Amino acid sequence: MKQVLLALWFILLPTISKPAFSEGGSGKPMAEKDMTCMVTRWLNLTSRLDEKGPTGIPEIMALMHDDMVYIHTEFGANYDRAGLIDGFERSLKRADSRAGTFLITNIITGKNMVVTKRNIAWEEKTSEGWVHGKKDDLTTLFEFRDGKIWRITEYWD
């Protein structure tokens, strides 16, 4: 009897759990060029937000799906749209970094997803004045839905 129930479980599991696994779905595939262009635009806008100030936030958020999620695995961040906007606003008020630049060193695309590896540099305000900061090999997964960035997951510290 246990074997029969176990067999039924494995036969029925894919049909029962399919909606949970595909919740949100990735939808119609986006063109690779469109996804990479959108990712590059996101990186440009966010790295230079200090120059535009609060007026730059709507331009960034126009790239984002209404149900977007931003996750940073190392920092424990998990923001929805409102949380990400709040984070941008807090960062601008602190005014403790500027002149961000990035260089994409690798990019991999798939159905409605782009993975980037990039190096970044910036200036950071310290008690001694402005100092240069730099990090290499930052990995980020961008997922898309309905032609917009739906989820961003950062894998770096």
N, C-alpha and C positions, 0 to 999 in steps of 0.2 A: 504494500500500500504506500509506504514512504517513497519507494522508487517511482511509482505512478504519479504521486503528487509532485515530486521533484521534477519529473519529466514535463508535466503539465506547466509547472512554474516557469521553466526555461523556454517552453514553447510559447506561452502566453505573455511573458514579461515584455518582449519587444513591442507587442501590440498595445499592452496596457500602459507602458511607460513612454511610448513614443511622444505624446504631447509634452510630457515633462522634459524629455531630452531636447525636443525641438522648439521649446517655448521661445517665442520671439522669432525664431528662424532667421536665416541669413537672407532669405528672399531672392529676388532676381539678381544674378551675378553682375557686378560692376566691372567695367573695363579696367584693366591693370593701370593704364595711363591716368584714368580719372582718380583712382584710389591713390596712386603715388603723388599726383598733383595735390590732392586734398591733404595728404599727410605733410608734404613739404610746406604747404600753406599754413597748416596748424603749427608746425615747428617754427616757421618764420614769425608768425603773429605772436605766439606765446613767448618766444625768446626776446622779442623786442617790445613787449607790453609796457615796460618801464618808460619807453620813449613816447608812446601814445597816451598812456594814462588810462583812466576809466573809459574813455571813448573807444578804446580798442577792444573792450570786452564783448560788445555786441557783434563785432566782426568775427571774433573767435567763435562765439556761440552760434553764429549762423551756419557754421560747418557741422554742428552737433545735432544729432537726432533728439527729439523731444524726450525720449526715454533713455538718454545717454547715462553712462556710468563711467567714472574715472576711478581706477584702482591702482594703488601703489603698494605692492606686496611687502616691501621692506619697511615702509613707514606706517603701515596699517591704515592707509587712507582708503576710503570707499565713499566717493561723493556722487550724488545725483547732480542734476543740472544746477539747482539752487546752491548746493554745497560747493560746487566748482566755482561758480560766480563769486560766492563769499570768499573763497580762498584767493582768487585773483585780487579782489578788493583789499583783503588784509595784507597781501604781499605788496600792493601798491602803497598802502598807508605806511608800512614799515620802511619803504624806500631804502632797503639795505643791499640791493643788488642792481646792476645795470650792465648795459653793453653785452648782452648775451649773444653768443654765436654758436653755430653747430656745424658739424660736417658729418653727413651720412656716409658710413664706411661700408655698409652692407644693407641690402634690402631684399626681402623675399616676399613674394605675393602668392596668394591662393584665392579661393572663392571668398570674396567679400572680406579679405583680411590682408594686412600688410605687417610684416615684422621688420623693424629697423634696428640697426646697431649704429650708434653715433658717438662722436666725441663732442663735448661741449666746453666752452670757456666763458667766463664772465668776470666782472669786477664786483667785489664784495666789500661793504663798509665795515671797518673794524675800528677799534679805539685808536689805532695808529693811522687811520685814513683808509683809502681805497687800495685793496690788494687784488691781485689776479687769482682766480680759481680755475681749476680745470679737472674734468673727469673724462675718462675714456671708456669705450665699450659699453655704453648704456643701451640696454635692449628694451624695446617697447613693442607691444602688440596692439595694432589698431584694427578694430572690427567695424564693419559697415552694415547698415540696414537702411533701405529706402533711399539710397543715394547720399547718406550722411554718415558721419562717424557716430557709431552707436556705443562702442565700449573701447576704452583705452586702458591697458594694463601695463604698468611700468615694472620692470624686473631689474632694479639696480638700487644701490644704497648711496 
